[in-house]
Amino acid sequence: MALISKIPGGYEVDGFAFRRGKCGCGGGGQDCCFTFSKVKADRNTLVFEGKATCPSSTDNYAWGYRVRKDDTVVEVHMVDTRGNRDYYAGYDPPPLAALVEKGWIVEEHYERPVPAGAE
């Protein structure tokens, strides 16, 4: 049974850290990124959401996964860019392959383009 436990800045599940972080600019710049990662846990379900795009980023896409191990579920939802993202103020979730390697079962996995301005 994979348990969800609280750690500084987020949660840990089966040795994997899911942390929150956010942009600290406050929207003052013309190209403010408003990037973030957030995580919440409710009983045996952990949900991680992140946004690693800014108004000028290109080739944006949404990706995520839902995995299960015993009675524990982890959901990840990201809006990301294939371009430069050194401004990203959040944290990346663990790669899906790492969870599968530890015995997690994939219930859903997606990747789709995000139209410009729609993130």
VEXKOLVO-170469 format. One record per residue (C-alpha): residue number from 1; chain; residue in three letters; x, y, z negated. Coordinates in steps of 0.001 Angstrom, whole numbers, plus 500000, padded with zeros to 6 digits. Layout:
BEGIN
KEVO tinu dovex lumpa      x      y      z
KEVO  NUM     A   ala      X      Y      Z
...
***
This chain:
BEGIN
KEVO tinu dovex lumpa      x      y      z
KEVO    1     A   met 500000 500000 500000
KEVO    2     A   ala 501465 503329 501083
KEVO    3     A   leu 500765 505956 498468
KEVO    4     A   ile 500631 509696 498992
KEVO    5     A   ser 502664 511607 496448
KEVO    6     A   lys 503190 515315 495902
KEVO    7     A   ile 506682 516733 496599
KEVO    8     A   pro 507923 520342 496645
KEVO    9     A   gly 506287 522049 499636
KEVO   10     A   gly 504042 519181 500615
KEVO   11     A   tyr 503546 515433 500353
KEVO   12     A   glu 505471 512235 500893
KEVO   13     A   val 504063 509024 502321
KEVO   14     A   asp 506088 505815 502578
KEVO   15     A   gly 509327 507815 502388
KEVO   16     A   phe 508255 510378 505022
KEVO   17     A   ala 508021 514067 504078
KEVO   18     A   phe 505213 516285 505377
KEVO   19     A   arg 505879 519921 504427
KEVO   20     A   arg 504155 523252 504849
KEVO   21     A   gly 505792 526435 506090
KEVO   22     A   lys 504680 529655 507764
KEVO   23     A   cys 505839 532725 509596
KEVO   24     A   gly 506618 535592 507264
KEVO   25     A   cys 506556 538500 509704
KEVO   26     A   gly 503005 539502 508824
KEVO   27     A   gly 502036 540250 512418
KEVO   28     A   gly 504097 543426 512661
KEVO   29     A   gly 505814 542673 515961
KEVO   30     A   gln 504319 542693 519430
KEVO   31     A   asp 505271 539047 519898
KEVO   32     A   cys 504515 537793 516401
KEVO   33     A   cys 504622 534038 516361
KEVO   34     A   phe 502222 533197 513492
KEVO   35     A   thr 503747 529716 513434
KEVO   36     A   phe 502989 527354 510598
KEVO   37     A   ser 502746 523834 509339
KEVO   38     A   lys 500242 522848 506700
KEVO   39     A   val 499421 519625 504986
KEVO   40     A   lys 496615 518450 502755
KEVO   41     A   ala 495805 515193 501086
KEVO   42     A   asp 492487 513774 499997
KEVO   43     A   arg 492628 510406 498255
KEVO   44     A   asn 494193 508055 500834
KEVO   45     A   thr 494224 510455 503795
KEVO   46     A   leu 496929 512969 504650
KEVO   47     A   val 496346 515584 507372
KEVO   48     A   phe 499240 517582 508849
KEVO   49     A   glu 498657 520510 511237
KEVO   50     A   gly 501260 522676 512908
KEVO   51     A   lys 501539 525486 515444
KEVO   52     A   ala 504927 526051 517078
KEVO   53     A   thr 503859 528484 519808
KEVO   54     A   cys 503867 532249 520153
KEVO   55     A   pro 502195 534574 522686
KEVO   56     A   ser 505202 534423 525018
KEVO   57     A   ser 505859 530661 524816
KEVO   58     A   thr 505229 528653 527966
KEVO   59     A   asp 504534 525033 528795
KEVO   60     A   asn 502410 524664 525673
KEVO   61     A   tyr 500760 521385 524785
KEVO   62     A   ala 498844 519704 521982
KEVO   63     A   trp 499946 516384 520581
KEVO   64     A   gly 499228 514219 517619
KEVO   65     A   tyr 498596 510835 516171
KEVO   66     A   arg 496556 508931 513620
KEVO   67     A   val 498159 505966 511890
KEVO   68     A   arg 497059 503554 509181
KEVO   69     A   lys 498872 501307 506745
KEVO   70     A   asp 496705 499330 504366
KEVO   71     A   asp 494143 501867 503118
KEVO   72     A   thr 496291 504976 503779
KEVO   73     A   val 495706 507169 506847
KEVO   74     A   val 497973 509889 508248
KEVO   75     A   glu 496725 512349 510883
KEVO   76     A   val 499030 514762 512716
KEVO   77     A   his 497878 517594 515004
KEVO   78     A   met 500405 519946 516636
KEVO   79     A   val 500259 522796 519154
KEVO   80     A   asp 503767 522903 520559
KEVO   81     A   thr 505900 524152 523431
KEVO   82     A   arg 508482 522412 525531
KEVO   83     A   gly 510340 525716 525713
KEVO   84     A   asn 512557 527402 523148
KEVO   85     A   arg 511072 527243 519671
KEVO   86     A   asp 513871 528501 517424
KEVO   87     A   tyr 511362 530957 515902
KEVO   88     A   tyr 509247 528088 514483
KEVO   89     A   ala 508740 528685 510764
KEVO   90     A   gly 507025 525394 509965
KEVO   91     A   tyr 508261 521843 509590
KEVO   92     A   asp 508000 519030 512103
KEVO   93     A   pro 506138 515860 511153
KEVO   94     A   pro 507945 512534 511350
KEVO   95     A   pro 508073 511065 514851
KEVO   96     A   leu 505427 508445 515565
KEVO   97     A   ala 508111 505855 516407
KEVO   98     A   ala 509559 506141 512885
KEVO   99     A   leu 506189 505327 511311
KEVO  100     A   val 505593 502420 513699
KEVO  101     A   glu 509021 501077 512783
KEVO  102     A   lys 507876 500914 509137
KEVO  103     A   gly 504728 498971 509993
KEVO  104     A   trp 502154 501730 510521
KEVO  105     A   ile 499374 500874 512994
KEVO  106     A   val 498598 503503 515665
KEVO  107     A   glu 494872 504276 515844
KEVO  108     A   glu 495211 507315 518106
KEVO  109     A   his 498004 509059 520006
KEVO  110     A   tyr 497490 512002 522362
KEVO  111     A   glu 499299 514653 524346
KEVO  112     A   arg 497561 517208 526552
KEVO  113     A   pro 498361 520606 528090
KEVO  114     A   val 497149 523777 526408
KEVO  115     A   pro 496177 526619 528765
KEVO  116     A   ala 498067 529889 528208
KEVO  117     A   gly 496474 531940 525410
KEVO  118     A   ala 494298 529051 524221
KEVO  119     A   glu 496429 527937 521299
***
